[in-house]
Amino acid sequence: MARKQLTMAEPYNWKEFTDRTTLERSLADTIVNRLASSITKRGKALIAVSGGNTPKKLFQVLSNADLAWDRVIVTLVDERFVPPSSPRSNAALVSENLLQNKAAAARFVPLYKDATSLEDAASSDSVDMQTLPWPADVVILGMGLDGHTASFFPDAGNLASLLDSASTRTVLPVHAQSAGEPRLTLSAARILCAGFLALHIEGSEKRAAFEQAMTNEPKKPIRSVIEAAPKPVEVFWAP
Ligand SMILES: O=C1O[C@H](COP(=O)(O)O)[C@@H](O)[C@H](O)[C@H]1O
């Protein structure tokens, strides 16, 4: 008698596109539909977006989308501990590319505050951030070639706390030599509760890094997040 093959379900859905423009349109449509449905259900919507280089065009597409943006709150998945005047600021990236055009009506809640220390900023941000309508409706993650996502860097001293899915913290400080500067990040606990959780990566190097991170040891932060997600993470990739 033939045995039924037992297969492990993939913890992610791979969504491959022929080019970046098509990916950006598709991901923007998905995000807008999710936010619109949350606005219908609860009168508002919360989205957390990543920084870095990858999401710039996606933000520009999103900024022109028809949506009740005045009902949308935008925050960041993570931030470099730099003021918005810095070219490294994720808040500046969002302001200049997403909070434009139709999306200028959205409310933006940044992670960075001019505080005396990173730890102060993380604790005061946590109070502010607690008042947001969690869980987020949409969280869009990015990934570095080192397998970090959000600011969960492989060499962060507090990596276990950052990845703790039972954490009650919203924002946490990160010190990691490989990060370039200190960081603020949403906790994995907040990220994992999102109604829609996607990873947006582009290019062959990122694809190879993702595939290695999902198989090789030691376990990279992106894999820890994907494996802890309550439903498969949607991975959007284009060459
Ligand atoms: O430092 C960061 O890097 C990652 C990946 O950025 P990319 O430039 O390689 O797209 C990003 O997801 C994160 O938000 C950012 O702070």
PDBQT file of the ligand as one rigid body, heavy atoms in Angstrom, charges set to zero:
ROOT
HETATM    1  O1  LIG A 301      19.181  48.941   7.998  1.00  0.00    +0.000 OA
HETATM    2  C1  LIG A 301      18.179  48.530   7.467  1.00  0.00    +0.000 C 
HETATM    3  O2  LIG A 301      18.289  47.568   6.534  1.00  0.00    +0.000 OA
HETATM    4  C2  LIG A 301      17.201  46.733   6.139  1.00  0.00    +0.000 C 
HETATM    5  C3  LIG A 301      17.478  46.329   4.702  1.00  0.00    +0.000 C 
HETATM    6  O3  LIG A 301      17.708  47.505   3.945  1.00  0.00    +0.000 OA
HETATM    7  P1  LIG A 301      18.087  47.516   2.388  1.00  0.00    +0.000 P 
HETATM    8  O4  LIG A 301      18.759  48.840   2.173  1.00  0.00    +0.000 OA
HETATM    9  O5  LIG A 301      19.006  46.368   2.130  1.00  0.00    +0.000 OA
HETATM   10  O6  LIG A 301      16.807  47.387   1.653  1.00  0.00    +0.000 OA
HETATM   11  C4  LIG A 301      15.864  47.417   6.307  1.00  0.00    +0.000 C 
HETATM   12  O7  LIG A 301      14.827  46.486   6.168  1.00  0.00    +0.000 OA
HETATM   13  C5  LIG A 301      15.785  48.112   7.659  1.00  0.00    +0.000 C 
HETATM   14  O8  LIG A 301      14.535  48.745   7.833  1.00  0.00    +0.000 OA
HETATM   15  C6  LIG A 301      16.858  49.139   7.730  1.00  0.00    +0.000 C 
HETATM   16  O9  LIG A 301      16.824  49.866   8.942  1.00  0.00    +0.000 OA
ENDROOT
TORSDOF 0
